[in-house]
Amino acid sequence: MTESRDEGVSGGQPAKSGPAVVVPDADRLARARELLAVHPVVDGHNDLPWALRQIGYDLDQRDLATDLSAHQHTDIPRMRAGGLGAQFWSVYVRSDFAGDKAVSATLEQIDVVRRFVDRYPDDLRLALTADDMEAARTEGRIASLMGAEGGHSIDCSLGTLRALYALGVRYMTLTHNDNVPWADSATDEPAVGGLSPFGHEVVREMNRLGMLVDLSHVAPATMRDALRTSAAPVVFSHSSARAVCDHVRNIPDDVLELLPANGGLAMATFVPKFILPEAIDWTLAADANMRTHDLHPLDTSAQGMRVQRAFEAANPRPLATAKTVADHLDHMREVAGIDHLGVGGDYDGVAFTPSDLADVSGYPTLIAELLDRGWSDADLAKLTWRNAVRTLRAAEDVARELRTRRSPSIATIDQLDGAVAG
């Protein structure tokens, strides 16, 4: 979840001006769809559960079997059109939720994923393992996995971590936008210098469970600490290359270089602010303009919207495209290698999307762009499907071995961090 506060001025409509979008050659687009029919996309991050929370989780109000493009980025017809084969649904809750509130909200998010998977059994299948993902593909269904977004969802409790795993959560992002007591976020001031002793224990317990350690949103020091501690492959569920766009939410090259030894996976995101330098500058200017009117950057009152729309009319929003995402993937392939790449669109968690990747139907456009750049069929099969399945399977293998020699950790943050936790 990138949230509107990360994205600055909110609003989901495409910009009315900017560079022309190049439509992929019809033959190339057809070829992309053929490839996705065999090796569909595993997307690392989609915030549909949070979008559904905004309507009280009323699945009758938002029938996912119908076209919901007027309301959100995601529905089953567009998932099918996009060649989506597996989705990590984010069971995100806001990082200003604390304690029991964060835990209970996370449980509600898990509940709605299970409810919509049960509601559409011909299209969706709950997946808890790599084998489940492969079975869903064989059946022609979309594997539905879950990822928790932020360590605040476990309220500093390893028992709660285990409970989330038992309910089906297969990755946890260590932080969201704010620090947790045991890990530093990329978008907060450093507090513990990466991972605290308890933070390292969280990583070890995730390894023992078979829950992937997700390093999107975390500070570079946290990334490096987790990579040193983790016995299993890590993931970046929705992060791109900092060398291409210098945003703190992206991955530095020295961290990308560590992925081959770890076996982990970096899933490039589509969030314009994180992948297009001009979009960073535009958002900063838009936020500053709101403040000159004594308004919070996220003010969605009638006055706030008038100010926002006037700014965008005078300052057209820079457009990211599939080419922007491909630039990141090219760089990430050069640094980390093709075996360590995936995609994580962050759909339904952002205000804006690339102009030609507007929703979950857009993956073929990205694949067509990569074909134009000379990516091979084998490379694309790894990017879309094989790497993600391999990474989860490797985490399962590590967990199976660790459980033969390690019992569930009963450590507490007070025991390991002492005064640091206070």
C-alpha positions in Angstrom: 0.0 0.0 0.0 1.4 3.3 -1.0 -1.5 5.3 0.2 -2.4 8.8 -1.0 0.0 10.3 1.6 2.9 8.7 -0.2 1.5 9.7 -3.6 0.7 13.3 -2.7 -2.3 14.9 -4.4 -4.9 12.2 -4.9 -7.1 11.4 -7.8 -7.3 8.4 -10.1 -8.0 10.0 -13.5 -5.2 10.0 -16.1 -3.5 13.3 -16.8 -4.9 15.1 -19.8 -1.6 16.1 -21.2 1.9 14.8 -21.4 4.0 12.5 -23.7 2.0 10.3 -26.1 1.6 6.7 -25.1 3.1 4.3 -27.6 0.7 1.5 -28.3 2.5 -1.8 -28.7 2.6 -3.5 -32.1 -0.4 -5.8 -32.4 1.7 -8.8 -33.2 4.0 -8.1 -30.2 1.0 -7.7 -27.9 -0.5 -10.9 -29.2 2.8 -12.7 -28.5 2.9 -11.3 -25.0 -0.6 -12.7 -24.4 0.5 -16.1 -25.7 3.5 -16.1 -23.3 1.2 -15.1 -20.3 -1.2 -17.9 -21.1 1.6 -20.4 -20.3 3.5 -18.4 -17.6 1.0 -15.9 -16.1 2.0 -13.0 -13.9 2.6 -13.4 -10.2 2.0 -9.9 -8.8 3.6 -9.2 -5.5 1.3 -6.6 -4.2 -2.4 -5.6 -4.6 -4.4 -3.5 -2.1 -7.9 -4.7 -3.2 -8.7 -5.7 0.5 -8.1 -2.1 1.6 -10.3 -0.8 -1.2 -13.0 -3.1 0.0 -12.6 -2.0 3.6 -13.6 1.5 2.4 -17.1 0.2 1.5 -17.5 -1.9 4.7 -16.3 -5.1 3.0 -19.7 -5.3 1.2 -19.0 -7.8 -1.6 -22.5 -7.4 -2.9 -21.7 -3.7 -3.5 -18.6 -4.5 -5.5 -19.1 -7.7 -7.4 -15.6 -8.7 -8.5 -17.0 -10.7 -11.4 -18.1 -7.5 -13.1 -16.4 -4.5 -14.6 -15.4 -2.3 -11.6 -13.2 0.1 -13.6 -15.2 3.1 -12.4 -14.2 2.3 -8.8 -11.0 0.4 -8.6 -8.0 -1.1 -10.5 -9.0 -4.7 -9.9 -11.7 -7.1 -10.9 -11.8 -10.7 -12.2 -12.5 -9.8 -15.9 -9.5 -7.5 -16.0 -7.3 -10.0 -14.0 -8.1 -12.5 -16.7 -7.4 -10.0 -19.5 -4.1 -9.1 -17.9 -2.8 -12.7 -17.7 -2.7 -12.7 -13.9 -2.0 -16.1 -12.6 -1.2 -15.4 -8.9 -1.8 -12.5 -6.7 -0.3 -11.6 -3.3 -3.3 -9.7 -1.7 -2.0 -7.2 0.8 -3.8 -7.4 4.1 -2.5 -4.0 4.8 -3.6 -1.8 7.7 -2.5 1.8 8.3 0.7 2.2 10.2 -1.0 4.7 12.6 -3.1 1.7 13.8 -1.4 0.5 16.9 -1.7 -2.5 19.3 -4.9 -4.5 19.3 -6.4 -2.2 16.6 -3.7 -3.1 14.1 -4.0 -6.8 14.8 -7.9 -6.9 14.6 -7.9 -4.8 11.4 -5.3 -7.2 9.9 -7.6 -10.1 10.8 -10.5 -8.3 9.1 -8.4 -7.9 6.0 -7.5 -11.6 6.0 -11.2 -12.4 6.4 -12.2 -10.4 3.3 -9.6 -12.1 1.2 -10.9 -15.5 2.3 -14.5 -14.4 1.6 -13.9 -13.2 -1.9 -11.8 -16.2 -2.8 -14.7 -18.5 -1.5 -17.2 -16.3 -3.4 -15.5 -16.9 -6.8 -14.3 -20.5 -6.8 -14.3 -20.9 -10.5 -11.7 -18.0 -10.8 -9.8 -17.9 -7.5 -8.0 -20.4 -5.4 -6.5 -19.8 -1.9 -2.8 -20.7 -2.2 -0.7 -21.4 0.9 2.3 -23.1 -0.9 4.2 -23.1 -4.2 2.4 -26.4 -5.0 -0.9 -24.6 -4.5 0.2 -22.0 -7.0 1.1 -24.6 -9.6 -2.2 -26.4 -9.0 -4.2 -23.2 -9.5 -2.4 -22.6 -12.8 -3.2 -26.1 -14.0 -6.8 -25.6 -13.0 -7.0 -22.2 -14.8 -7.6 -20.4 -11.6 -5.8 -17.4 -10.1 -3.8 -18.3 -7.0 -4.6 -16.0 -4.1 -1.9 -15.6 -1.5 -1.7 -13.0 1.3 1.0 -10.7 2.5 0.9 -8.5 5.7 2.2 -5.0 5.1 4.1 -3.8 8.2 5.3 -5.3 11.4 2.7 -3.2 13.3 0.3 -6.0 12.3 1.9 -8.3 14.9 2.1 -5.8 17.7 5.6 -7.0 18.7 4.3 -10.5 19.3 5.8 -13.7 17.8 2.7 -15.5 18.8 0.7 -13.2 16.6 3.1 -13.7 13.8 2.5 -17.4 14.0 -1.2 -16.9 14.1 -1.1 -14.8 10.9 0.9 -17.6 9.2 -1.7 -20.1 10.3 -4.4 -18.0 8.7 -2.5 -18.0 5.4 -0.2 -15.0 5.4 2.9 -15.9 3.4 4.9 -12.7 3.6 5.2 -9.8 6.0 6.7 -6.5 5.1 8.8 -5.6 8.1 7.6 -1.9 8.2 5.2 0.3 6.4 5.7 4.1 6.2 6.5 4.4 9.9 9.1 2.6 12.0 8.1 -0.2 14.2 9.9 -0.6 17.6 12.2 -3.2 16.1 12.8 -2.1 12.5 13.5 1.2 10.7 11.3 2.3 7.7 12.7 4.1 4.6 10.2 6.9 5.2 10.8 7.6 8.9 13.8 8.8 10.9 16.3 6.1 11.9 15.6 4.8 15.3 17.3 1.4 15.9 19.8 1.5 13.0 18.1 -1.2 10.9 16.9 -4.2 12.9 16.9 -4.4 16.7 17.8 -7.7 18.4 14.1 -8.5 18.5 13.8 -7.6 14.8 16.5 -10.2 14.0 14.4 -12.7 16.0 11.3 -11.8 13.9 13.3 -12.6 10.8 14.5 -15.9 12.2 11.0 -16.9 13.2 9.6 -16.0 9.8 12.3 -18.3 8.3 11.2 -21.1 10.6 7.6 -20.7 9.6 8.2 -20.3 5.9 6.9 -16.8 5.8 8.8 -14.6 3.3 10.6 -11.6 4.7 9.4 -8.6 2.6 11.8 -5.7 2.5 9.8 -3.1 0.6 9.2 0.0 2.6 12.2 -0.6 4.9 15.3 1.5 5.3 18.5 0.3 3.5 20.0 -0.5 6.9 17.0 -2.8 7.6 17.4 -4.4 4.2 21.1 -5.2 4.9 20.4 -6.5 8.4 17.6 -8.7 7.2 19.7 -10.1 4.4 22.5 -10.9 6.8 20.2 -12.7 9.2 17.7 -14.5 6.9 18.4 -18.1 6.1 15.7 -18.0 3.4 15.2 -15.9 0.3 13.7 -12.5 0.9 11.4 -10.5 -1.3 10.8 -6.9 -2.2 7.1 -7.1 -3.0 6.8 -3.7 -4.7 10.1 -1.8 -5.1 12.2 -0.7 -8.0 15.7 0.5 -8.7 17.0 3.5 -6.7 19.8 4.0 -9.3 17.1 4.7 -11.9 14.8 6.9 -9.7 16.3 8.2 -6.5 13.4 7.6 -4.2 13.9 6.1 -0.7 11.3 3.5 -1.4 13.5 1.9 -4.1 16.4 -0.6 -3.7 20.0 0.6 -3.8 22.3 -1.3 -6.1 24.5 -2.6 -3.3 21.4 -4.4 -1.9 20.3 -5.7 -5.4 23.8 -7.2 -5.6 23.1 -9.3 -2.5 20.1 -11.0 -4.0 21.8 -13.7 -6.0 23.6 -15.1 -2.9 20.4 -14.9 -0.9 18.2 -16.3 -3.7 15.7 -13.5 -3.2 13.3 -11.6 -5.4 12.9 -7.9 -6.3 9.4 -7.2 -7.7 9.4 -3.9 -9.6 6.6 -1.6 -8.8 4.5 0.6 -11.1 4.0 3.6 -8.7 4.8 6.7 -10.7 6.3 8.6 -7.8 8.7 5.8 -7.2 9.8 5.2 -10.8 9.7 8.5 -12.5 12.0 11.4 -11.2 9.7 14.0 -12.7 6.8 12.6 -10.7 8.7 13.0 -7.4 9.2 16.7 -8.2 5.6 17.2 -9.3 4.3 15.7 -6.1 6.5 17.8 -3.9 5.4 20.9 -5.8 1.7 19.9 -5.5 2.1 19.3 -1.8 3.8 22.7 -1.4 1.0 24.4 -3.3 -1.6 22.9 -0.9 0.3 24.2 2.1 0.4 27.7 0.6 -3.4 27.6 0.8 -3.2 26.4 4.4 -4.4 23.0 3.4 -3.0 19.6 4.2 -1.6 17.9 1.0 -4.3 15.2 1.4 -7.2 17.5 2.0 -10.1 16.1 0.0 -12.7 18.7 1.0 -14.4 20.7 -1.8 -11.8 23.5 -1.3 -8.9 21.0 -1.3 -10.1 19.4 -4.5 -10.5 22.8 -6.2 -6.9 23.7 -5.3 -5.6 20.3 -6.4 -7.4 20.4 -9.7 -6.3 23.9 -10.4 -2.7 23.0 -9.8 -2.9 20.0 -12.1 -4.5 22.1 -14.8 -1.6 24.5 -14.7 1.1 21.9 -14.1 0.2 18.7 -16.1 1.2 15.6 -14.2 4.2 13.7 -15.6 3.2 10.4 -17.0 5.0 7.1 -16.3 4.5 4.4 -18.8 5.4 0.7 -19.4 8.7 2.0 -20.7 9.4 3.6 -17.3 8.9 0.2 -15.6 11.0 -1.5 -18.2 13.9 0.9 -17.6 13.9 -0.3 -14.0 13.6 -3.9 -14.9 16.5 -3.6 -17.4 18.7 -2.1 -14.7 17.6 -4.6 -12.0 18.4 -7.5 -14.4 21.8 -6.1 -15.0 22.6 -5.8 -11.3 20.7 -8.7 -9.7 20.2 -11.1 -12.6 17.1 -12.4 -14.3 16.6 -15.1 -11.7 15.8 -12.5 -9.1 13.1 -10.3 -10.7 9.3 -10.1 -10.6 6.6 -7.4 -10.6 4.5 -5.9 -7.9 2.1 -3.3 -9.3 0.6 -1.9 -6.1 -2.8 -1.6 -7.8 -5.6 -0.3 -5.6 -3.0 1.1 -3.3 -2.1 4.2 -5.3 -3.8 7.3 -6.7 -2.0 7.2 -10.0 -0.7 4.4 -12.3 1.3 4.4 -15.5 -0.8 5.7 -18.3 -0.6 2.4 -20.3 -0.6 0.2 -17.2 -3.8 1.7 -15.8 -5.1 -1.4 -14.1 -4.5 -5.2 -13.8 -5.3 -5.7 -17.4 -2.1 -4.0 -18.4 0.5 -6.6 -17.9 0.6 -7.7 -21.6 1.7 -4.1 -22.5 4.7 -4.4 -20.2 5.6 -7.8 -21.6 5.3 -6.5 -25.1 7.7 -3.6 -24.2 10.2 -6.1 -22.8 9.9 -8.2 -25.9 10.7 -5.1 -27.9 13.9 -4.7 -25.8 15.0 -8.2 -26.6 14.0 -10.1 -23.5 13.7 -13.8 -24.3 10.8 -16.1 -23.7 12.8 -17.8 -21.0 13.6 -14.5 -19.3 9.9 -13.5 -19.3 8.8 -16.8 -18.0 11.1 -16.3 -15.0 10.0 -12.7 -14.5 6.3 -13.5 -14.6 6.0 -16.9 -12.9 9.0 -19.1 -12.3 11.0 -16.8 -10.0 8.2 -16.2 -7.6 7.2 -19.8 -7.3 10.9 -20.8 -6.9 11.3 -18.2 -4.1 8.3 -19.4 -2.1 9.3 -23.0 -2.5 12.8 -22.3 -1.3 11.4 -20.6 1.8 9.3 -23.7 2.4 12.4 -25.9 2.1 14.3 -23.7 4.6 11.4 -23.8 7.0 11.1 -27.6 6.8 14.8 -28.0 7.8 14.7 -25.3 10.5 11.7 -26.9 12.2 13.6 -30.1 12.8 16.0 -28.2 15.1 14.2 -25.1 16.3 11.0 -24.8 18.4 8.8 -21.7 18.1 10.5 -18.7 19.6 8.9 -17.4 22.8 11.3 -14.4 22.9 9.7 -11.0 23.7 10.8 -7.5 22.7 11.3 -6.6 26.3 13.7 -9.5 26.8 15.8 -8.8 23.7 15.6 -5.1 23.3 15.1 -3.9 26.9 15.2 -0.2 27.0 15.2 0.1 23.2 11.6 -1.1 23.1 10.6 1.7 25.4 
